[in-house]
């Protein structure tokens, strides 16, 4: 699979852009702050329905404009597919596939597949658990777009449930009657949290189990100086009693040992009941998939807090390369996902830079952003597109 054309209207810094692309390597070259990342961000938005840089859609619309338009045309399994998205903050976005409207934006997902490497990837290792949850969820949506709906619904349920807990906490003086009324309403949100949470926990657990082997393989490839690395990737569920993470560096669980939805749902419902008083006191949901963690380890020690800068980068690269393997296997006849290397070479030492370039040089389509041409390894020589002062064109 590869992108053949990108069109933008009022997206980020661009009033309008039309950019033809093709297989092989294309480098978007220009000084920092000129809009290179905006271009690859738009492709990612068409792939996942989300930005990797901001949590809401408002910053994606050019200042002074009411909406932004993203058009991405790809060739998938030899057939052209056009995905068009209209981004309107505060309202439901509209989407079309091959110029035919689809009911929801999520129905346009799955036609564009991409894997992104960027400087922020270091937060996959060094950042908070939310960074690793977001990595898993983005990969889940890319593999199965229906999970976009699960995640959106779960976020809504958590917002509503937390709002109810906070308001109920303010009514403590109302006695048992006020508490009973709050609990009756809360039970409705509990049912939804249990259903959605169980579905997401099972999906995440299976995904981490699939990632463990490829992460180990790719860590060895990008860090050959570490001859016998003990790499661990484990899932720590935010529901007590569900699939505790193995010891650092331990083997990934077999599929038969992974939790099913019934087990997770029952455990989550029990945990909610046990912590009901504490939730009312604190005004927040204390158990669920929003408390999940992905435990990364090296040599039986947690990477977060113990790994060197180089080890952290090697693990971040291994996670992205492993996710690429999973997507490539799932897209099947659609071909390789688009690989985006967004200013990543400037962050890597020479050895990791060259090894990463060697590993991805044969990919169907690679899009590189760089401030200076010298940052791009020779193995990724290809077409150069100049980006600067709001314009995009041949170098």
C-alpha positions in Angstrom: 0.0 0.0 0.0 1.2 3.5 -0.7 -0.2 7.1 -0.7 -0.4 8.6 -4.2 -1.8 12.0 -3.3 -2.3 14.2 -0.3 -4.6 17.2 -0.4 -5.2 19.7 2.4 -7.5 22.7 2.9 -7.1 24.9 6.0 -5.2 22.1 7.8 -2.7 23.4 10.4 -0.5 26.0 8.7 -1.7 25.2 5.2 -4.4 27.1 3.4 -4.2 24.6 0.5 -1.7 21.9 -0.5 -1.7 19.3 -3.2 1.2 16.8 -3.0 1.7 13.9 -5.3 3.6 10.9 -3.7 4.6 7.5 -4.8 6.3 4.3 -3.8 9.9 4.3 -2.4 11.4 6.9 -0.2 10.3 10.6 -0.2 12.1 13.1 2.1 10.2 16.2 3.1 13.1 18.6 3.6 13.1 22.0 5.2 13.9 24.1 8.3 12.1 23.3 11.6 8.7 25.0 12.0 7.8 25.0 8.3 5.1 22.4 8.3 6.8 19.1 7.5 5.2 17.3 10.4 1.8 18.8 9.5 1.8 16.9 6.2 2.5 13.5 7.8 0.2 14.2 10.6 -2.7 14.5 8.1 -1.9 11.1 6.7 -1.9 9.7 10.2 -5.3 11.3 10.9 -6.7 9.6 7.9 -5.3 6.3 9.2 -6.4 6.5 12.8 -8.9 9.3 13.1 -6.7 11.0 15.7 -3.6 13.2 15.8 -0.4 12.0 17.4 0.3 15.5 18.6 -2.9 16.9 20.2 -5.9 15.4 22.0 -8.6 17.4 20.2 -9.4 18.5 16.7 -9.4 22.2 17.2 -5.6 22.8 16.7 -5.8 21.0 13.3 -7.9 23.7 11.8 -6.0 26.7 10.4 -6.5 29.9 12.5 -9.4 31.8 11.1 -11.0 28.9 9.3 -14.2 27.0 10.3 -13.1 23.6 9.2 -10.2 21.7 7.6 -10.3 19.1 4.9 -7.9 16.1 4.5 -7.9 14.1 1.3 -5.6 11.0 1.1 -5.6 8.8 -2.0 -3.9 5.4 -1.7 -3.3 2.4 -3.8 -4.2 -0.7 -1.9 -4.0 -4.2 -3.4 -3.7 -2.5 -6.8 -6.9 -0.5 -6.4 -7.1 3.3 -5.7 -9.0 4.4 -2.6 -9.8 8.0 -1.8 -10.4 9.0 1.9 -11.8 12.5 2.5 -12.3 13.9 6.0 -13.9 17.2 7.0 -12.8 18.3 10.4 -15.2 20.7 12.2 -14.4 21.4 15.9 -17.4 21.2 18.1 -19.4 19.2 15.6 -19.3 15.7 14.2 -16.7 15.3 11.5 -17.9 14.1 8.1 -16.2 11.5 5.9 -16.3 10.1 2.4 -14.7 7.0 0.9 -14.3 7.1 -2.9 -16.6 10.2 -2.8 -19.5 8.3 -1.2 -20.5 9.6 2.3 -20.1 7.2 5.2 -22.2 7.5 8.4 -19.3 8.2 10.8 -15.7 9.2 10.6 -14.7 5.8 12.1 -16.3 4.1 9.0 -13.5 5.7 6.9 -10.8 4.1 8.9 -8.9 1.0 7.8 -8.2 2.1 4.2 -5.0 3.9 5.2 -2.4 2.1 7.3 0.7 3.8 8.6 3.4 3.4 11.3 5.0 6.5 12.7 8.4 7.0 14.2 8.9 10.4 15.9 11.0 12.1 18.6 8.1 11.7 21.0 8.5 7.9 20.9 11.0 8.1 23.7 7.9 8.7 25.9 6.8 5.2 25.1 9.6 4.1 27.5 10.2 7.0 29.8 6.7 8.5 29.9 3.6 7.8 32.0 1.4 4.7 31.5 -1.0 6.8 29.4 1.6 7.0 26.7 1.9 3.2 26.4 -1.9 2.8 26.6 -2.2 5.3 23.7 0.4 3.3 21.7 -1.6 0.1 22.2 -4.9 1.8 21.4 -3.7 3.4 18.2 -2.4 0.0 17.0 -5.7 -1.6 17.9 -7.6 0.9 15.8 -5.2 0.4 12.9 -5.6 -3.4 13.1 -9.4 -3.3 13.7 -11.1 0.1 13.2 -14.2 -0.9 15.3 -12.1 -0.3 18.4 -12.3 3.4 17.7 -15.9 3.2 18.7 -15.1 1.2 21.8 -12.5 3.7 22.9 -14.8 6.7 22.2 -17.7 5.1 24.1 -15.4 4.2 27.0 -14.1 7.7 27.3 -17.7 9.0 27.4 -18.7 6.5 30.1 -15.8 7.4 32.3 -16.5 11.1 31.9 -20.2 10.6 32.9 -19.4 8.2 35.7 -16.8 10.5 37.2 -19.1 13.5 37.0 -21.8 11.5 38.9 -19.3 10.4 41.5 -18.2 14.0 42.1 -21.8 15.3 42.3 -22.8 12.5 44.6 -19.8 13.3 46.9 -21.1 16.8 47.2 -24.4 15.5 48.5 -23.1 13.4 51.4 -25.3 15.4 53.8 -28.4 14.1 52.0 -28.3 10.8 53.8 -29.1 7.3 52.6 -31.8 8.4 50.2 -29.4 10.6 48.2 -26.8 7.9 48.2 -29.3 5.3 47.0 -30.5 7.6 44.1 -26.8 8.1 43.1 -26.1 4.4 43.2 -29.1 3.6 41.1 -27.9 5.9 38.3 -24.3 4.7 38.8 -25.3 1.1 38.2 -26.3 2.1 34.6 -22.8 3.5 34.0 -21.3 0.4 35.7 -22.9 -1.9 33.2 -21.5 0.0 30.3 -18.0 0.3 31.9 -18.0 -3.5 32.5 -19.0 -4.3 29.0 -16.7 -1.9 27.2 -13.9 -2.4 29.7 -13.9 -6.1 29.3 -13.8 -5.9 25.6 -10.8 -3.5 25.6 -8.9 -5.3 28.3 -9.1 -8.6 26.3 -8.0 -6.9 23.1 -5.1 -5.2 24.8 -3.9 -8.4 26.5 -3.9 -10.3 23.2 -2.1 -7.5 21.4 0.7 -7.3 24.0 1.1 -11.1 23.7 1.5 -10.7 20.0 4.0 -7.8 20.3 6.3 -9.5 22.8 8.2 -11.8 20.3 8.7 -9.2 17.5 9.8 -6.6 20.1 12.5 -9.0 21.3 13.7 -9.7 17.7 13.8 -6.0 16.8 15.5 -4.9 20.0 18.3 -7.3 19.2 18.5 -5.9 15.6 18.8 -2.2 16.7 21.0 -2.9 19.7 23.4 -5.7 18.5 26.0 -4.5 21.1 23.8 -6.1 23.7 24.4 -9.7 22.8 22.1 -11.4 25.3 19.3 -8.9 26.1 16.5 -10.2 28.3 13.6 -8.1 26.9 10.2 -8.2 28.6 6.9 -6.8 27.4 4.0 -7.6 29.7 0.4 -6.4 30.3 -0.6 -5.2 33.7 -4.4 -4.9 33.8 -6.1 -2.1 35.8 -8.6 -4.6 37.1 -7.4 -6.5 40.2 -7.1 -10.2 39.7 -6.9 -10.1 35.9 -3.8 -11.3 34.2 -1.0 -10.0 36.5 2.1 -9.1 34.6 4.8 -11.8 34.7 8.2 -11.2 36.2 10.4 -8.8 34.3 11.8 -10.6 31.3 9.4 -13.5 31.7 7.8 -15.2 28.7 4.7 -13.9 27.1 1.5 -15.8 28.2 0.1 -18.4 25.8 -3.2 -17.5 24.2 -5.0 -20.1 26.4 -3.7 -18.2 29.5 -5.1 -14.8 28.5 -8.3 -13.6 30.1 -11.7 -13.8 28.4 -14.4 -11.1 28.5 -16.5 -13.0 31.0 -13.6 -13.2 33.5 -12.7 -9.6 33.0 -16.2 -8.4 33.3 -16.9 -10.3 36.5 -13.6 -9.1 38.1 -14.3 -5.5 37.1 -17.8 -5.6 38.5 -16.5 -7.1 41.8 -13.7 -4.5 42.0 -16.2 -1.6 41.4 -18.4 -2.9 44.3 -15.4 -3.3 46.6 -14.2 0.3 46.0 -17.6 2.0 45.8 -17.2 3.9 49.1 -13.7 5.1 48.1 -14.9 6.2 44.7 -17.7 8.2 46.2 -15.2 9.8 48.6 -12.7 10.7 45.9 -15.1 11.4 43.0 -13.3 9.3 40.5 -13.3 5.8 38.9 -10.6 3.8 40.5 -10.6 0.6 38.5 -10.8 -0.2 34.8 -8.8 -0.2 31.6 -7.9 3.5 32.1 -5.5 2.1 34.8 -3.8 -0.4 32.6 0.0 -0.5 32.1 2.4 -2.1 29.7 5.5 -3.2 31.6 8.7 -2.9 29.6 11.9 -4.5 31.0 15.5 -5.2 30.1 17.8 -7.6 32.0 15.0 -8.2 34.5 14.8 -4.5 35.4 12.0 -2.0 34.5 13.2 0.2 31.6 11.5 3.2 33.0 13.9 4.6 35.6 16.8 2.2 34.9 17.5 2.2 31.1 20.1 4.4 29.5 19.2 6.9 26.8 20.4 4.5 24.1 18.6 1.5 25.6 15.4 3.6 25.8 15.6 4.5 22.1 16.3 0.9 21.2 13.2 -0.2 22.9 11.1 2.6 21.4 12.3 1.6 17.9 11.6 -2.0 18.6 8.0 -1.2 19.7 7.4 0.7 16.4 9.1 -2.0 14.3 7.0 -4.7 16.0 3.8 -2.8 15.4 4.8 -2.5 11.7 5.2 -6.3 11.6 1.7 -6.8 13.0 0.1 -4.3 10.6 1.9 -5.7 7.6 0.7 -9.2 8.5 -2.9 -8.0 9.0 -3.3 -5.8 5.9 -2.5 -8.8 3.8 -2.9 -8.2 0.1 -3.1 -4.4 0.8 0.7 -4.4 1.0 3.1 -2.8 3.5 1.8 0.1 5.7 3.2 3.5 5.0 6.2 4.1 7.2 6.7 7.7 8.4 10.0 8.7 10.0 9.3 12.2 11.4 12.5 13.9 12.3 13.7 10.8 14.0 17.2 10.5 12.6 18.2 13.8 14.3 17.5 12.1 17.6 19.6 8.9 17.0 23.3 8.2 17.3 25.0 7.1 14.1 24.8 3.4 14.8 21.1 3.3 15.5 20.5 5.7 12.6 22.2 3.4 10.1 20.6 0.2 11.5 17.1 1.6 11.4 17.6 2.8 7.8 18.8 -0.7 6.9 15.8 -2.3 8.5 13.2 -0.2 6.6 14.9 0.5 3.3 12.9 -2.2 1.5 9.5 -0.9 2.7 7.0 -0.1 -0.1 6.7 3.6 0.9 8.8 5.6 3.4 8.1 9.2 4.2 11.0 11.0 5.9 11.0 14.5 7.4 14.3 16.2 8.1 15.7 19.7 8.6 19.0 18.9 6.9 19.7 16.4 4.2 22.8 15.1 6.0 20.5 13.6 8.7 19.0 11.1 6.2 21.2 7.9 5.8 22.3 7.0 2.3 20.3 3.8 2.5 17.2 6.0 2.3 18.2 8.2 -0.6 15.2 9.0 -2.8 12.9 11.8 -4.0 13.2 15.1 -2.1 10.3 17.5 -1.6 11.1 21.0 -0.3 8.9 22.4 2.5 9.2 26.1 3.5 7.2 29.3 4.1 3.9 27.6 3.5 4.9 26.0 0.2 5.6 22.4 -0.8 7.4 21.5 -4.0 10.2 19.7 -5.7 13.6 20.5 -4.3 
